[in-house]
Every structure is written in structure tokens, then in C-alpha cells.
Amino acid sequence: MHNNPSPVPACDFCGRQGAIAFYDTTEFFVPTKAYDWASGNRFYACPTCRTLVDALDRNGLATYAELGPHGIHGIQVITAFRDHHTPGATTFTPGTHPEHHR
């Protein structure tokens, strides 16, 4: 039997490949017109987004991640993340997926 490893996670903020860390979160919901979007219990971050999160640069993060100011892809998610995450990122080896053995 051959198990294929999970793909490497993308950054949950900007969507780019190459996440290197995650932040534990308490699951939260952001209402949209069609449904309530659920966050899950981890947010993955690429090197740039991690730097912006750790610097508490909400506007810089929204700009870099090309998130609009309205709707699910915007400041609402970043603000909810800020209010529901555990400070301090957990790093992992680039090119791996920390969920693989979870």
C-alpha cells in the first residue's frame, strides 16, 4: 500500500504556495450572503504574511494579500483572526505538511 502525502499547505491569507508556519485559532464564523464561512482551527502563513501578522499590520496584510475591504476576502476575516488566534506561530519544515500525521 502506498500513501501519497498531503499537498503542502498554501497561505490562508494570500493564497500563495509555501506556507512555513501556522497559528492555532478558536474556530470562528464570518457571515456571508450565502452561508457562514468557518475558519477551522489553524491559519497557515507564508513568510511575508507571517511577518505582517506578527507585526500586527492588519492593513499591510490586507494590501499584500490583495484582500478587498468588504466580504469574506477582506478585513472581516483578518479582524476575526486577530480576535481568535493564539499569539505565536508554530513553524514547520518548508515543503512539508504538518497535518499529514495529525
CORMO-V742984 format. One record per residue. N is the residue number from 1. RES is the residue in three letters. SS is DSSP state (~ for helix, > for strand, _ for the rest). PSI is psi in whole degrees, 0 to 359 (none if undefined). NEAR is the number of other C-alpha atoms within 10 Angstrom. Layout:
# CORMO-V742984
N/RES/SS/PSI/NEAR + N/RES/SS/PSI/NEAR
This chain:
# CORMO-V742984
1/MET/_/136/3 + 2/HIS/_/123/4 + 3/ASN/_/127/5 + 4/ASN/_/132/7 + 5/PRO/_/155/11 + 6/SER/_/150/12 + 7/PRO/_/155/11 + 8/VAL/_/137/17 + 9/PRO/_/146/24 + 10/ALA/>/163/18 + 11/CYS/_/130/23 + 12/ASP/_/346/18 + 13/PHE/_/306/24 + 14/CYS/_/346/20 + 15/GLY/_/358/15 + 16/ARG/_/151/14 + 17/GLN/>/159/14 + 18/GLY/_/32/17 + 19/ALA/_/142/28 + 20/ILE/_/355/25 + 21/ALA/>/162/23 + 22/PHE/>/157/22 + 23/TYR/>/131/20 + 24/ASP/>/139/18 + 25/THR/>/155/19 + 26/THR/_/129/13 + 27/GLU/_/137/14 + 28/PHE/_/166/17 + 29/PHE/>/140/13 + 30/VAL/>/117/14 + 31/PRO/>/138/12 + 32/THR/_/177/10 + 33/LYS/_/326/7 + 34/ALA/_/329/6 + 35/TYR/_/173/9 + 36/ASP/>/118/12 + 37/TRP/>/129/13 + 38/ALA/>/137/11 + 39/SER/_/331/18 + 40/GLY/_/187/12 + 41/ASN/_/10/14 + 42/ARG/>/144/17 + 43/PHE/>/124/20 + 44/TYR/>/148/23 + 45/ALA/>/139/29 + 46/CYS/_/172/22 + 47/PRO/~/317/12 + 48/THR/~/313/15 + 49/CYS/~/325/24 + 50/ARG/~/316/22 + 51/THR/~/317/13 + 52/LEU/~/320/17 + 53/VAL/~/312/21 + 54/ASP/~/333/12 + 55/ALA/_/0/11 + 56/LEU/_/33/12 + 57/ASP/_/78/13 + 58/ARG/~/315/16 + 59/ASN/~/320/14 + 60/GLY/~/320/14 + 61/LEU/~/315/23 + 62/ALA/~/320/21 + 63/THR/~/311/15 + 64/TYR/~/317/14 + 65/ALA/_/357/19 + 66/GLU/_/44/14 + 67/LEU/_/136/19 + 68/GLY/>/163/13 + 69/PRO/_/353/13 + 70/HIS/_/158/10 + 71/GLY/_/189/14 + 72/ILE/_/328/17 + 73/HIS/_/62/16 + 74/GLY/>/202/18 + 75/ILE/~/331/19 + 76/GLN/~/314/16 + 77/VAL/~/316/21 + 78/ILE/~/319/19 + 79/THR/~/316/11 + 80/ALA/~/320/16 + 81/PHE/~/312/21 + 82/ARG/~/320/15 + 83/ASP/~/348/12 + 84/HIS/~/3/17 + 85/HIS/>/158/18 + 86/THR/_/122/13 + 87/PRO/_/147/12 + 88/GLY/_/121/13 + 89/ALA/_/151/18 + 90/THR/>/120/13 + 91/THR/>/158/14 + 92/PHE/_/165/13 + 93/THR/_/124/10 + 94/PRO/_/140/14 + 95/GLY/_/0/13 + 96/THR/_/173/16 + 97/HIS/_/113/18 + 98/PRO/_/345/18 + 99/GLU/_/347/11 + 100/HIS/_/323/11 + 101/HIS/_/18/7 + 102/ARG/_/none/5
